[in-house]
Amino acid sequence: MFIAASYEYLTFIDLSPYPQWLVVLVGSLLAALLIWLMIKLLKGALWLLLFAVLIGGVAWAGWLLWKM
């Protein structure tokens, strides 16, 4: 090919200038923060699901009672 473009993509961040203990510490803290956020989101989603089931069940039972 006459015109061939070759691109070099950076697929990772070079952390070699930093001390290994610092990379592990920051990575661990970021992973813990991500897990904590996922726990909070899951807890909120489960509360919403609980209230949706309660409200939906009561409404459905009321509708069935009304139709009798």
N, C-alpha and C positions, 0 to 999 in steps of 0.2 A: 504494500500500500504506500502510496506517495505521501499522503497526509495521515499520519498516525499520531494520535494524541495519547500520551500515557499520563495518567493521573495517579498520584500517590495519595491515598487517603489515610488519614490518621485514625486508626481504629481503636486506639487506647491512649490513655494519658500517661505520659512517662513520669513515674513517681520516684525514679531512682535518685534524684537529688535529695529527697527527704529521708530522714532516718526511718528505718523499718518499724520501729516501735510507734512512731507518730502515725504512719500510714495505717497500721493495725488498729491503733486507738481511735482514730477518726472514722475509719471504716466500721468499727464496732459500734461507735456512738450513732452513726448514721443508720446502721441496720436496726439498732434498738429504737431509734426515733420512728423509723418506718413501720416497725412492728407495733409500736404504741399507737400510731395513727390508724393503722388497720384495725386494731382492737377497738378504738373509739368509734370508727365508722361502722364496724360490725355490730357493736353494742347499740348504736343508734338505729341501725337497720332492723335489728331484732325487736327493739321497742316499737318501732313503726309497724312491724309485722304483727306483733302481739295485739296492738290496738286495732289494727285493720281486721284481724280475725274476731276480736271481741265485738266490735261495732257491726261487722258483717254478719256474725252469727246471731246477734240480738235482732238486727233488722230483718234477717231472713225468718227467724222464729216469729217475730211480730207479724210479718207478712203472711206466713202460714196460719197464724192464729186469726188474723183478720179475714182470710179467705174461708174459714170454716163457717 
